[in-house]
Amino acid sequence: MVNQVKLSQIVERFDLKNLTPDVDYTKTGVSVPDVNRPALQLTGFFEHFASERVQIIGYVEYTYLENIEEEKIYDMLLSYEIPCIVYCRGLKPEPMLLEKANKANIPVFSTGVNTSTFTAEIIRWLNVELAPCISIHGVLVDVYGV
């Protein structure tokens, strides 16, 4: 069985604001202790897209989206089964993205935390939560000669 963290745990732990309340994220899980900033995907390059990761939109991605025709990019991004999209720095996604995310059943969240801080914190937390863990019962155990 693959170790997973429920998306609801992430939302609670990082106090994320849900921008897509009609999407049920309680059954969604994250099994990769890393994130993705989809800058290359927003330019149309999806060859090595880490779609299983939490997708983070920071200021750079946000300002890029302001200067392009977003509809095709949103369709391509949301065609993958990504766990969620998180907008950092209190940035507000385009209403079109929220509409398309609702249709694709992909939750979109927002946080006021700056992108670098949020990225570092969520990676650190996911690494702890998703660390392999085994339990062994023993009366006498020899661990490296001790």
Number of C-alpha atoms within 10 A of each C-alpha: 3 9 13 15 17 15 19 15 12 16 17 10 11 14 13 19 17 16 19 17 12 12 16 13 20 11 8 16 18 21 18 18 19 19 18 16 20 22 17 13 17 20 14 13 13 15 8 8 14 18 19 18 20 25 21 22 23 22 15 11 17 18 11 13 20 11 8 12 9 16 13 12 18 18 14 14 20 21 14 15 13 20 21 23 22 25 26 24 18 17 16 14 18 12 9 12 17 19 12 16 23 19 12 16 19 23 23 25 22 22 20 14 15 15 21 11 11 19 19 12 13 18 16 13 16 19 15 11 15 16 11 9 7 5 5 5 6 7 4 6 10 7 6 5 5 5
